[in-house]
Amino acid sequence: MNLGLEGKVAIITGGTQGIGKATAQRLAAEGAQVVICARGQERLDAVAAEIRQAGGRVQAVPADVAGAEAAARIVDEAVRAFGRIDILVNNAGTSATGAFESTPDEAWQADFDLKLFGAVRLIRLVLPHMKRQGGGRIVNITNIGAKQPAAGSMPTTVTRAAGLAMTKALSKEFAPDGILVNAVCIGLVRAGQHEKTAAKRGIDVESLYETMGKNVPLGRVGRAEEVANVIAFLASEAASFVTGTSINLDGGASGVL
Ligand SMILES: NC(=O)c1ccc[n+]([C@@H]2O[C@H](COP(=O)([O-])OP(=O)(O)OC[C@H]3O[C@@H](n4cnc5c(N)ncnc54)[C@H](OP(=O)(O)O)[C@@H]3O)[C@@H](O)[C@H]2O)c1
């Protein structure tokens, strides 16, 4: 299937590990020009070099999307490098789960700053470019807990539910401008965050994945490339009538559609 991504310009936040990296590589392989951002400069440089080596075009922007000034810098760099913005993938995020009683204001604020305001500010700034160009694609990465919040999942399931509400509202608000807004709800996928967890617990990451996979109907944890495939579809011409929806990417783990 021709995804029609040749020459498109895509911003992917958190593009240096896991799902973001796989998405940047996939979109670049489809001929898109990609702008990746993350906080860690070393990994940013390494991933940009990998994409270039594979023949892709990439601009790497060091940025913490939880900060109020990051969005303007990312969008400015994207336009300076590639002249337009067609696709925004709000992916940067991290696991933040705990009991309500042990979640202080700072943890709530940090999660909203990263997962909600990071996306809000970028969407606000890409909007004029997408409107002027006659359309665009926004894909918000969330978590299956947004639809089916569990005990002890504060603050993440609340910030993710906000992301889903924003996805639906903006899909309606931006539809007249041809801007399609969708979400992907992730279950368990191989990524940097699980490598960190394994290292903290002093266990091998493969045995962590094996344990986690036992609770997934398909019997395993997903791969970042499997998520990237769906994001590439949502960003593509093949998804031209898809907006205001969310896709669970969880090997069947969620109990809701
Ligand atoms: N993997 C899963 O099982 C799973 C499950 C549910 C939801 N998700 C969601 O899926 C998304 C991708 O997760 P992943 O598992 O692929 O993560 P990952 O492997 O840990 O990678 C996270 C990426 O985001 C960047 N990042 C983190 N905080 C950032 C910030 N404040 N500003 C800019 N970049 C930032 C990281 O780079 P730096 O650290 O250098 O900034 C890295 O590139 C996240 O939103 C995550 O919450 C993942």
The ligand as an ORCA input file, in Angstrom:
! r2SCAN-3c Opt
* xyz 0 1
  N       5.890      1.141     26.119
  C       4.750      0.940     26.757
  O       4.480     -0.178     27.213
  C       3.761      2.075     26.921
  C       2.551      1.826     27.575
  C       1.612      2.832     27.677
  C       1.879      4.088     27.154
  N       3.075      4.308     26.531
  C       3.307      5.669     26.036
  O       3.884      5.638     24.747
  C       4.771      6.739     24.583
  C       6.139      6.230     24.167
  O       6.579      5.368     25.198
  P       7.851      4.413     25.061
  O       7.540      3.262     25.941
  O       8.222      4.221     23.645
  O       8.914      5.324     25.841
  P      10.494      5.260     25.943
  O      11.081      4.106     25.205
  O      10.808      5.419     27.396
  O      10.895      6.593     25.171
  C      10.405      7.822     25.595
  C      10.895      8.894     24.638
  O      10.348     10.137     25.053
  C      11.417     11.051     25.355
  N      10.957     11.917     26.423
  C      10.582     11.579     27.691
  N      10.257     12.679     28.386
  C      10.409     13.735     27.541
  C      10.242     15.125     27.671
  N       9.863     15.661     28.840
  N      10.481     15.918     26.606
  C      10.887     15.381     25.422
  N      11.060     14.065     25.236
  C      10.841     13.255     26.289
  C      12.600     10.159     25.718
  O      13.850     10.788     25.534
  P      14.573     11.608     26.717
  O      14.437     10.794     27.961
  O      15.971     11.780     26.250
  O      13.866     12.934     26.799
  C      12.413      9.051     24.678
  O      12.850      9.457     23.416
  C       4.803      7.468     25.927
  O       3.926      8.557     25.903
  C       4.327      6.410     26.903
  O       3.738      6.953     28.068
  C       4.011      3.342     26.409
*
